Each structure stands twice: as structure tokens, then as C-alpha cells.
């Protein structure tokens, strides 16, 4: 298992996945605002956890998730 996956609790990944799956249904606009905040927070957590890794793969994930934070 990847070190990054071990540092971030599995519940964070599951909550984000469940919220994104629920987003395909017709929900009030406030839900999508809430979703943007949660996904942005989770996407910001991942680069912080991977900054301690010294390999190229960790740096690539950091760059990808920083782009997601900017997008959301």
C-alpha cells in the first residue's frame, strides 16, 4: 500500500467518493457549494501529506492535487 494512502484515513477517501457519487442526483444548489468546500479541503490535504515524500511520484501527486484545489 502506498505511504500516502496510509497517512490519510480511509474515511476521508470514502466520504469524498460518496459525496461525488451523490452529486449526480438532482440536489439543491447548496449541496454543490458544500461539495466544493469538502473536495477542496480533501484535495489540499493530499499534497500536504505527500510533501514529506522524497520521490518523484509524490511530487507529481502534489502538483496534480494543487491544480484540483485551484480548480475548486
N, C-alpha and C positions, 0 to 999 in steps of 0.2 A: 504494500500500500504506500502511496505517495506520502511524504512527510507533510506536505501542505494539507492533505486531507485529514491527517491525524491531528493537526493543530486546530483546525476549525471543526467545531462539533457537528456531527451528522445532522442534528436537528436544524441547524441553520440552512443546510442544503435542502432538507426536506420541506421546510417552511417556504423557502423561495420557490421551489418546484411546484408546490401545491398552490401557492398564490398565482403563479403564472398559468397554471392549468385552468384555474377558476376564471382567469381573465378572458377566456374565450366565450363565456356566457354573457348575456346582456345584464350588466350590473350598473348601479348608479355611478355617475362621474367621480364622486368622492372616493370610490374604491380604487380607481385608477390613479388618483393622486396618492393615496396610501401606498399602492403598489410601487409607484415610482420612488417613494421615500425608502421603502424596505429594500428594494433591489439596489438602489444607490448605496445604501448602508452596507449591504452584503458585498457588493462589488468593491467597496472601499476597504472592507475587512480583509479580503483576499490578498491584495497587494501588500498590505501591512504585514500579514503573516508570511508572505513569501520573500520579503526583503531580507530576511535573515539567511536565505539560501544563497549559496555562492555559485550555483551553476547557471548555465545559460537558459535552461528551461524555466527556472524560477523567474528570471528577468523577463523572459518572453511573456509569461503569465501576468507579471506585474504590468507590463505595457498594455496588454490586452484589457485587463480589468480597469486600468486608469482611463482608457478610452470609453469603457462602458459607463464609468462614473461621470465622465464629461457628457456623454450622450443622455443619460438620465438626469 
